[in-house]
């Protein structure tokens, strides 16, 4: 249907063989393949502990529980994120406070907005590395240290990205990654928790599997014969098929991210003339970071901000008629009906988030895009801009 879809899998025969190997092994639930995936992911991001889970939402939930969030507590979160970032806090019985973002050049949390929301009830800050670009982590970590707060990194967009030589997801207390179908590393469903703190790793490991002291794989291997339940836990395990896919995807991640970076640079270069008052009024988030040696983004998505008062639906429809799929990342969480009702009269205005969210459109970006596909997207984007 689409000449250029928004995203596409970076799969080939290697993933097919990996799944076949698991099926032939006759062991499907979490076992040795998962352990290998965890070890390889830990090596990539240079962390002491990596725990694979069934998806990134449960990773966020476990992270919130592990740092002690519960009834009476608050966590500061971005509104310009997927709803799971906030939902995970509510699952614990805690409440969210929404912070604003920096501006059109950087769609991540504004540390000043975060600092203004800290209260005696605040227990954690959850950052989201939007698009695979790093938040202002030094400033956010300083706020956390000043007030004794935990920092959870929603790194769903950011596998393989780093800031000042440290991988995103490893800068705070716990990092959470997503392996959803459209992600840089895709297993369909799946996620990963990382931490350098052994006490958090042990707690996460227990909660991932019903609070049990041994797993089915341990007993199958003869390493244990029974188990105790020492924690209220969940069935948030991943399985061997998804882990097998993850291992193959991990081998392609660095090259895939490099191709995403090259496509992003083609987009930025071609659209630069349309930026600002001299152009159409288009804005290109994160373009000012290009060439900064301290930053290596994952380039998960390519967001653009349409001119003020532009007809976004018209723009999206024009591209759709040309066979190009786009999306919106994201409708602000605090504007959803559920959150409007839950926090009626309580949610402060988030002027930057609201302004930018109304103008954002995401163009296609994935490693399998050819230069001809990129050129088609650019041609049709320029045509659509001219009609706004």
Buried (B, 14 or more C-beta within 10 A) or exposed (E): EEEBBBBBBBBEEBBEEBBEEBEEEEBEBBBEBBBBBBEBBBEBBEBEBBBBBBBBBBBBBBBBBBBEBEEEBBBBBBBBBBBBBBBBBBBBEBBBBBBBBBBBEBBBBBBEBBBBBBEEEBBBBBBBBBBBBBBBBEBBBEBBEEBEBBBBBBBBBBBBBBBEEBBBBBBBBBBBBBBBEBBBBBBBBBBBBBBBBEEBBBBBBBBBBBBBBBBBBBEEEEEBEEBEEEBEBBEBBBBBBBBBBBBBBBEBBEEBBEBBBBBBBBBBEBBEEBBEEEBBBBBBBBBEBBEEEEBBBBBBBBBBBBBEEBEBEEBBEBBBEBEBBBBBBBBBBBBBEEBEEBBEEEBBEBEBBBBBBBBBBBBBBBBEBEEEBBEBBBEBBBEBBEEB
